[in-house]
């Protein structure tokens, strides 16, 4: 089982999860991972999950901008915030059920 399948399983197994933290994404294409996971969340109509936290040792500002471009160009999220703190990316979005938005 690869990392994305494990995340899919977790989201399906715990449908009311609202915060998902993934501590090690070393072997996966981060851009592809974000694209797939957000697509899956949107298609499964997951109304509870609204925050992803990803620890990526190689993250930099350029990668963060690339992720923003992917999210915007694919229209994966409408109202969201993304930030980097050291080697962690925080991605939070607003949905109809989550009205408080940082």
N, C-alpha and C positions, 0 to 999 in steps of 0.2 A: 504494500500500500504506500502511495506517495503522500507527501505533505498535504496537497490540495484535497485529496480524497479523505484524509483524516479530518480536515477542517469541515468538509461537507458533512461527514458523518456526525461530527460534534454539533453542528448547527441543526441538523435534522433531529438528532437525539435529544437536544436541549433547545427546543424552539423558543423558549422565553428568555434565552440568554440576551443580555443587552450590552455586554462588554466582553470582547474577545482579545486576549493577549497571547501573542505567539512569540516565544523567546528566541527561537533559533530558526532562521530562514537563511541557511548558508548555501544550500545546493540548488535553490530554485531561482528562476528568473523572477525578480521582484515585480517588475512591470506586468508580466503575464499573470502572476499570482493575484495582484490587486484587481486587474481586469476581470479575471475569472471569478474571484470571490464576490466582488460587487455585483457582477452579472447574476450570479447564483442567488444572492440575497434578494435582489430585485425581482427575479423571476419566481422565486418561491414565496414572494409576498411576505417576507419576514418583517413583521412590524415592530419587533422588540429590539433587535440588534441595531445599535446606532453608533458603536465605537469600536474601532480596531486599533490595537497597539502592537506594533511590530518591532522587534529588536533585530536590527540589521547592522552587523559590525562594519560594513563598507559604505554605509549611507553617507551622503554629502548633500550639499544644497542643490547641486545639479540633478541628482536623482529625485529630489523632492519636486523640482520644477517639472521634470519628466513625468512624474506621477500625476501632477496637476493637469498637465497636457492630456494625458491618457484619460483621466476622469472627465475632463471637459469635452474633448473631441468625441468620446464615445457616449457622452451624456449618461454616465453611470450614476452621478449624483447631481442634484440641483443646488441645494444649500448645504455646504460643508465647510469644514476647516481642517487644514492639515498643517502639522508643524513637526519640527525635529528638535529633540532634546538629546544631545550627545548622539548615541547610536540607536535611538528609539524614534519611530515615526508614530505620531498620534493622528488618527483620522476619525473625525466625528461628523455626523450628518444629522440633519433634522428630518423627521418624518411626522406624519399626522398624529402618532401616538406619543411621540417624545417632543414635548413643547419647549422644554428647557434646553437651550442651546448655548454652549459656552462660547 
